[in-house]
Amino acid sequence: MKTIYKIPESAEKVIHEFTNLTIGGKKIVCPYFINTKSQRAGLRVLIGKGDPGEIEREVNVHSQLKGLDIYKLNESEIRNFMIENHIGIDCSGLVVHILNYWLKKQSLRPLIYYLEFSNRSLISKLKRKLRPVEQIGANLLTNSNNSKAITNLNDVRPGDLIRSKGQRTNSHHLMLITEVTLVDDEVKEIEYVHSIRQYNEENGVRFGKILINNINAGLHEQNWTELKDGRNWAYEGFIKDLQDNGIRRLKRVNLKYNTLNHE
């Protein structure tokens, strides 16, 4: 029997919006952008943390300020315009928005209420209240305070996170598991979504799949299929510091997913 565990429609809708931004009468996959300078004063859409609607509006505002008719550009030109003007989404921004809608559908509070922060000063608490999405990064979501390691691949479920490494020194990357396929109660496929700097002109929000060849082996020993030009940057980041990476599950959140059974 085949069993498929999938994220709920509320979470799928957010992913669809990030991969189908309506800009200039065209559908655009959101490119990658991260706020490397840790600027907190600007709009969250300008630091890699905006939601799909904010991103669409900001592109229109930027194009009008520059006297550019965005409707005359093709999809590639629009994405390049977004990248040049630092409009995009980083890995944790994408995951936070997806999880927030998921939690909302379950009548739960936003993700930030279920996380522990080492800095508990009044100023930090105020920042978390006023600008919650900006305060959540990949390392925070997957550190030992907020998540637990999942070492048995048969235990992996939608909503689990893959902790990896980014391109910059000491940076972390994050992938959200969206679908898990089991055959006769054994995991065979793991699908994920993430926003990543690499993959050249196809950077940004992307989908990946891991085929499980040996259920008793580690995740790094499985078949990662997200290839472009002979490289798999997602896999390369994962094995960069293998002992610190892995699958993580949020500690204080019970994410409900859909189950489909097929004979």
C-alpha positions as CSV (number, residue, x, y, z in Angstrom):
1,M,0.0,0.0,0.0
2,K,1.1,3.5,-0.8
3,T,0.6,6.3,1.8
4,I,1.2,9.9,1.0
5,Y,1.4,12.6,3.7
6,K,1.0,16.1,2.4
7,I,0.9,19.6,3.8
8,P,-2.6,21.1,4.0
9,E,-4.1,23.3,1.3
10,S,-3.5,26.5,3.3
11,A,0.2,25.9,3.2
12,E,0.1,24.8,-0.5
13,K,-1.6,28.1,-1.3
14,V,1.2,30.2,0.1
15,I,3.8,28.2,-1.9
16,H,1.7,28.6,-5.0
17,E,1.6,32.4,-4.5
18,F,5.4,32.6,-4.1
19,T,5.9,30.6,-7.3
20,N,3.2,32.5,-9.2
21,L,3.6,36.2,-8.3
22,T,1.4,38.3,-10.5
23,I,3.7,41.1,-11.9
24,G,3.3,42.9,-15.1
25,G,0.5,40.6,-16.2
26,K,2.9,37.6,-15.9
27,K,3.5,34.8,-13.4
28,I,6.9,35.1,-11.7
29,V,8.7,32.7,-9.4
30,C,10.0,34.7,-6.5
31,P,13.8,35.1,-6.6
32,Y,16.1,34.8,-3.6
33,F,17.2,37.7,-1.5
34,I,18.7,37.8,2.0
35,N,19.4,40.8,4.2
36,T,23.1,40.3,4.7
37,K,23.5,43.7,6.4
38,S,21.0,43.0,9.1
39,Q,19.0,46.1,8.3
40,R,15.9,46.2,10.4
41,A,14.6,49.7,9.7
42,G,13.1,49.1,6.3
43,L,10.1,47.3,5.1
44,R,10.3,43.6,5.6
45,V,9.7,43.1,1.9
46,L,13.1,44.8,1.3
47,I,15.0,42.5,3.6
48,G,13.9,39.1,2.2
49,K,10.9,38.6,4.6
50,G,7.9,39.9,2.7
51,D,4.8,37.9,1.8
52,P,3.7,37.4,-1.8
53,G,1.3,40.4,-1.8
54,E,4.0,42.7,-0.4
55,I,6.5,41.5,-2.9
56,E,4.1,42.2,-5.8
57,R,3.3,45.7,-4.6
58,E,6.9,46.6,-4.0
59,V,7.9,45.6,-7.6
60,N,5.2,47.8,-8.9
61,V,6.3,50.7,-6.7
62,H,10.0,50.3,-7.8
63,S,9.1,50.2,-11.4
64,Q,7.0,53.3,-11.2
65,L,9.7,55.2,-9.4
66,K,12.2,54.3,-12.1
67,G,9.7,55.2,-14.9
68,L,9.7,51.6,-16.1
69,D,6.7,49.9,-17.8
70,I,6.8,46.6,-16.0
71,Y,4.2,45.2,-18.5
72,K,6.8,45.5,-21.3
73,L,9.2,43.1,-19.6
74,N,9.3,39.4,-20.0
75,E,9.5,37.0,-17.1
76,S,13.3,36.8,-17.0
77,E,13.6,40.6,-17.2
78,I,11.1,41.0,-14.3
79,R,13.1,38.6,-12.2
80,N,16.3,40.4,-13.0
81,F,14.7,43.7,-12.1
82,M,13.6,42.2,-8.7
83,I,17.1,40.9,-8.0
84,E,18.8,44.2,-8.9
85,N,16.4,46.0,-6.6
86,H,16.8,43.5,-3.7
87,I,13.3,42.2,-3.8
88,G,12.9,38.5,-3.0
89,I,12.6,36.0,-0.2
90,D,15.1,34.2,1.9
91,C,14.8,30.6,3.1
92,S,13.5,31.3,6.6
93,G,11.1,34.0,5.4
94,L,9.5,31.5,3.0
95,V,9.2,28.9,5.7
96,V,7.8,31.3,8.3
97,H,5.1,32.5,6.0
98,I,4.1,29.0,5.0
99,L,4.0,27.8,8.6
100,N,2.0,30.9,9.8
101,Y,-0.8,30.2,7.3
102,W,-0.7,26.5,8.3
103,L,-1.0,27.4,12.0
104,K,-3.8,29.9,11.3
105,K,-5.8,27.2,9.5
106,Q,-5.5,25.2,12.7
107,S,-6.7,28.2,14.8
108,L,-3.3,28.5,16.4
109,R,-1.1,31.5,17.0
110,P,1.7,32.6,14.7
111,L,4.9,30.7,14.8
112,I,6.9,33.2,16.8
113,Y,4.7,32.4,19.9
114,Y,6.1,28.8,19.9
115,L,9.8,29.7,19.8
116,E,12.3,30.3,22.5
117,F,14.8,33.2,22.2
118,S,18.1,33.6,24.0
119,N,17.7,37.4,24.1
120,R,14.9,38.2,26.5
121,S,15.5,41.9,26.9
122,L,12.6,44.4,26.7
123,I,13.8,45.7,23.4
124,S,14.1,42.3,21.8
125,K,10.6,41.4,23.0
126,L,9.3,44.6,21.5
127,K,11.0,43.8,18.2
128,R,9.4,40.3,18.2
129,K,6.0,41.8,18.8
130,L,6.2,44.5,16.2
131,R,8.3,42.7,13.5
132,P,7.9,38.9,14.2
133,V,8.9,37.5,10.8
134,E,12.2,39.5,10.7
135,Q,13.3,38.0,14.0
136,I,13.2,34.4,12.8
137,G,16.1,32.8,11.0
138,A,17.1,29.3,9.9
139,N,19.4,28.7,12.8
140,L,16.7,29.8,15.4
141,L,14.1,27.5,13.9
142,T,16.4,24.4,13.9
143,N,18.5,24.9,17.0
144,S,18.1,22.6,20.0
145,N,15.9,25.1,21.9
146,N,13.2,25.0,19.2
147,S,13.4,21.7,17.5
148,K,14.4,18.1,18.0
149,A,16.4,15.9,15.6
150,I,14.6,13.2,13.6
151,T,17.1,10.4,12.9
152,N,14.8,7.6,11.7
153,L,13.7,8.4,8.2
154,N,10.5,6.5,8.7
155,D,9.5,9.1,11.2
156,V,9.8,12.0,8.8
157,R,6.6,14.0,8.2
158,P,5.4,17.1,6.4
159,G,6.3,20.2,8.4
160,D,9.7,18.8,9.4
161,L,12.7,21.0,8.5
162,I,16.0,20.1,6.9
163,R,18.8,22.0,8.5
164,S,21.6,22.8,6.1
165,K,24.4,25.3,5.5
166,G,24.3,28.5,3.4
167,Q,27.0,29.9,1.2
168,R,28.2,32.5,3.6
169,T,30.5,31.6,6.6
170,N,28.5,30.4,9.6
171,S,25.2,30.8,7.8
172,H,22.4,28.3,7.8
173,H,19.9,27.1,5.2
174,L,16.4,25.7,5.6
175,M,14.2,23.4,3.6
176,L,10.6,22.6,4.5
177,I,9.3,19.1,3.9
178,T,6.0,19.2,2.1
179,E,5.3,15.6,1.2
180,V,6.4,12.1,2.3
181,T,5.6,9.0,0.4
182,L,5.6,5.6,2.0
183,V,5.2,2.2,0.4
184,D,4.2,-0.6,2.8
185,D,4.9,1.7,5.7
186,E,8.5,2.5,4.6
187,V,9.4,6.0,3.5
188,K,10.5,6.1,-0.2
189,E,10.3,9.8,-1.2
190,I,10.7,13.1,0.6
191,E,9.7,16.3,-1.1
192,Y,10.7,19.8,0.1
193,V,10.4,23.5,-0.8
194,H,13.0,26.2,-0.1
195,S,14.4,29.5,-1.3
196,I,18.0,29.3,-2.3
197,R,20.7,31.6,-3.6
198,Q,22.2,29.0,-6.0
199,Y,20.9,27.4,-9.1
200,N,22.0,30.4,-11.2
201,E,19.0,32.0,-13.1
202,E,16.7,29.6,-11.4
203,N,17.5,30.8,-7.8
204,G,14.7,31.5,-5.4
205,V,11.8,29.4,-4.5
206,R,12.3,25.8,-5.7
207,F,11.2,22.3,-5.1
208,G,13.3,19.2,-4.5
209,K,12.9,15.5,-4.0
210,I,15.0,12.9,-2.1
211,L,14.6,9.3,-3.1
212,I,15.2,6.9,-0.2
213,N,17.4,4.0,-1.4
214,N,18.3,2.7,2.1
215,I,15.9,3.4,4.9
216,N,18.6,2.5,7.5
217,A,21.2,5.0,6.0
218,G,21.5,8.7,6.7
219,L,19.8,11.4,4.6
220,H,23.1,12.3,3.0
221,E,23.4,8.7,1.6
222,Q,20.1,9.0,-0.3
223,N,19.4,10.2,-3.9
224,W,19.0,14.0,-3.9
225,T,17.5,14.8,-7.3
226,E,17.5,18.7,-7.4
227,L,20.2,19.0,-10.1
228,K,21.1,21.8,-12.4
229,D,24.1,21.8,-14.7
230,G,25.4,18.7,-13.0
231,R,25.3,20.3,-9.5
232,N,23.0,19.9,-6.5
233,W,23.6,22.9,-4.3
234,A,21.0,21.7,-1.7
235,Y,22.9,18.5,-1.2
236,E,26.3,20.3,-1.1
237,G,25.0,22.6,1.6
238,F,23.7,19.6,3.6
239,I,27.0,17.7,3.6
240,K,29.0,20.9,4.3
241,D,28.8,20.3,8.0
242,L,27.1,17.0,8.3
243,Q,27.2,16.6,12.1
244,D,25.4,19.9,12.6
245,N,22.8,19.3,9.9
246,G,19.8,17.0,9.6
247,I,16.0,16.8,9.9
248,R,14.4,18.8,12.7
249,R,10.9,18.9,14.1
250,L,9.5,22.0,15.9
251,K,9.1,21.2,19.6
252,R,6.0,23.1,20.6
253,V,3.9,22.9,17.5
254,N,1.6,20.1,16.4
255,L,1.3,20.5,12.6
256,K,-1.6,18.5,11.1
257,Y,-1.1,17.2,7.6
258,N,-3.3,15.3,5.1
259,T,-3.1,11.5,4.6
260,L,-3.8,9.8,1.3
261,N,-3.9,6.1,1.0
262,H,-3.7,4.1,-2.3
263,E,-3.9,0.4,-2.8
